[in-house]
């Protein structure tokens, strides 16, 4: 992924739902962008994959409206919580059990400029649709992958800070 300029980051990245009731702003670039080809994402999106930009929840600011949280089953059996617009029902982000509410998996398609965040990695390609052709040069995995081998150092540092903040007081 090409890193946006300092000016672009300072300006933030904006997005929202189709009816514009829910609008948000990202305060920084995401940690990493996943293109997930699992059957669950295919079913939930009604498409061939889900494109999610992972970002710390405290870097996402609602500028108008509010999302409705919908509990949804997941393959892990731990579920996910999808933040949807209560009016047009568009999924804006999800929270998964691994990071809970500390990380938003932003739906890249809800950004005003979604082309700024192409996938850093394709995951669960074992179940990708056969007509989807993956680009050369972008890592792809039949299942998941080891983030420490692919995430940029700055994103790994941000992830470590999230984990430290989530650790019980006695374990810090």
N, C-alpha and C positions, 0 to 999 in steps of 0.2 A: 504494500500500500504506500502510496506517495504521501508523505507527511504534509499537512497543510502549512501554509506560511504562518508566521507569528501574528500577522494582521488578521488572517482568517480565524485563528483560534481566539484572538481577542474579541472578534466580532461574534463568535459563537456559531453554533450550527442549530438551525431552527427546523421545526417540523410540526406535524399534527395529524389529526384524523381528516377524513374526507369532508365532513360537514363543517370543519374548522371550530367546533366547540372546544376540543382539546388542542391546545398549542403548547409547545415546550421549546426549551433551549438547552443545548449541551454546552457546558462551560469549557470543555476540552475535547480533544480527539478521543475516540474510544481506546480501550485497552487493546482490543483485537476484534477482528470481524470474522464470524463463522458463517459458512454456507452449509447448512445441514440438510442432508438428503435422506434422513431417516423417514420411515413410513409414518411416524407420529407427526412430524412436521409437515409432511405432504398432506395428511388428512386435515390437520388443523388450519393450514393455509389454503387448502383447496388447490394447491399448485405443486410443482415438482420439488420445491425446497423452501426453506426459510432462510432469510439473510438477516443475521442478528449482529449488531454492534454492541459489544460488551463494554459497559461504562459504570463507574461508581454512581450509585443512586444520588449521592450528595452533589454530583456534577450535573444532575438533570433537574431543571427548574420548570415547573408548570407556569406558563405565562397567562393561560386562560383555561377555564373549565376544570374538570376533574375526571379521573378515570374510575371506572367501576372494576373492582378486582373480582375475577372469576376463577374459582378453583377448578383445575382441569387435571385429569389423570395423566400420567406419563409412563414411559417404558420402565423407568427406574422404580416405579411404584411409590415414589416420594412426591409425585405431583408437581405441578407448576401453577403459578398464579399469573394469569394474563390480565394486564391492565387494558381495558377496552373503553372506548368512548361510550357513554350511556345512551347517546342518541343514535349515531350511525353504526355502532357496534364494531368499528375497526379496532383491531389489536394494535396497540401502540408499543407495548413492551411486555416482557415476562420476567418473573422472578423464579429461579430454580432453587432446589433444596441446597445445593452446594454452597452458594453464597447468600442464600436467603434474600432479604430485602436490601442488602448492601450493594448488590449489583443489578443493574437493569440490562436486560437483553433487548435493546432497542430494535424495533423493526425498521431496517434501513429504508424500506419503501415508504415510510411515513416522513422521512426527512424531505425538506423542500428541495434539496440537491442530493438525491441518493447516489448519484454517480461519483460523489467524492469518497465513498467508502466501499470499494470493491472488496471481495472476500480475501482475507489473508490465508485462509485454509478452507478446504472442502472436507467435511466429515460425514461419516456413515455412507460412504459412496457405494458400499456393497448393495445398498437398496436404492441407489439413484435410478432414475428413469433412463432406459437405454438410449433414448434419443438426446439426452443432455450430454453435450461434449464439453469436457473440462479443459480449461486453458492450460497450455504448457507453462511451466514455471511457477504455478501456484500449488503448494503441497496439497496432497489429497490422501485420505486414509479410509480404509474399509470400515473402521469404527471410529473410536476417539483417538487422541494423540497426547503426547506429553508436552504440556505448555512450556515447560522450562527449556525445551529444545527449539521452540519456534517463536515465542513471544519476544519482542524487543526488550532490552535491559530495562528501559524506563517503565514499561508495562509490568514487568516482573517486580520491580520495586513498588509500584502502586499496588499490585496484588499482595505483596508481603505486608504492606501497611494495612490493607483490609483485614488480612488474617490476624495481625497483631491486635488490631482494634476489636476484633471479634473474640479473641482469646479470653477465657475467664480470668478475673483479676489475679488469682493466685498462681496462674501459670505464666505470667509475664515476667 
